[in-house]
Amino acid sequence: MKVARDLLIRGSEKVIGQDELLPASAKTEHERELYRQRIERERRLIRDFQGELDHRAA
């Protein structure tokens, strides 16, 4: 399970890295907001995965 969780975390981090560049090139404010929402969603996923790890360690 740890391997799968680590893979999901790395995937989310990769998405964030790629998406952080996109708002600057967005043509509309709506498009920028969609990118920001996607970045925040990926950050929440990482926190959730890490929280699951912390919960199991306790």
PLY file of the C-alpha trace (Angstrom):
ply
format ascii 1.0
element vertex 58
property float x
property float y
property float z
element edge 57
property int vertex1
property int vertex2
end_header
0.00 0.00 0.00
2.85 2.39 0.81
4.25 1.96 -2.71
0.91 2.88 -4.29
0.48 5.89 -1.99
4.02 7.10 -2.73
3.32 6.75 -6.46
0.11 8.78 -6.13
1.92 11.48 -4.16
4.69 11.72 -6.78
2.07 11.88 -9.53
0.23 14.70 -7.77
3.49 16.58 -7.23
4.26 16.24 -10.95
0.82 17.58 -11.89
1.31 20.54 -9.55
4.72 21.31 -11.04
3.33 21.31 -14.56
0.17 23.21 -13.68
1.94 25.98 -11.77
3.17 27.32 -15.11
-0.24 27.33 -16.80
-2.05 30.23 -15.07
0.48 32.71 -16.49
-0.40 31.64 -20.03
-4.18 31.50 -19.52
-6.21 33.68 -21.83
-9.06 34.36 -19.42
-9.53 34.73 -15.68
-11.88 31.74 -15.77
-9.13 29.59 -17.27
-6.65 30.81 -14.63
-9.11 29.91 -11.90
-9.56 26.41 -13.31
-5.79 25.89 -13.16
-5.66 27.21 -9.60
-8.45 24.86 -8.56
-6.67 21.90 -10.10
-3.45 22.79 -8.27
-5.30 23.10 -4.96
-7.08 19.78 -5.56
-3.73 18.05 -6.11
-2.30 19.67 -2.97
-5.30 18.41 -0.97
-4.72 14.90 -2.32
-1.12 15.02 -1.15
-2.19 16.23 2.31
-4.79 13.47 2.47
-2.25 10.81 1.51
0.26 12.14 4.03
-2.43 12.37 6.71
-3.32 8.75 6.11
0.32 7.87 6.68
0.42 9.94 9.89
-2.80 8.36 11.13
-1.44 4.84 10.63
1.81 5.70 12.41
-0.07 6.86 15.53
0 1
1 2
2 3
3 4
4 5
5 6
6 7
7 8
8 9
9 10
10 11
11 12
12 13
13 14
14 15
15 16
16 17
17 18
18 19
19 20
20 21
21 22
22 23
23 24
24 25
25 26
26 27
27 28
28 29
29 30
30 31
31 32
32 33
33 34
34 35
35 36
36 37
37 38
38 39
39 40
40 41
41 42
42 43
43 44
44 45
45 46
46 47
47 48
48 49
49 50
50 51
51 52
52 53
53 54
54 55
55 56
56 57
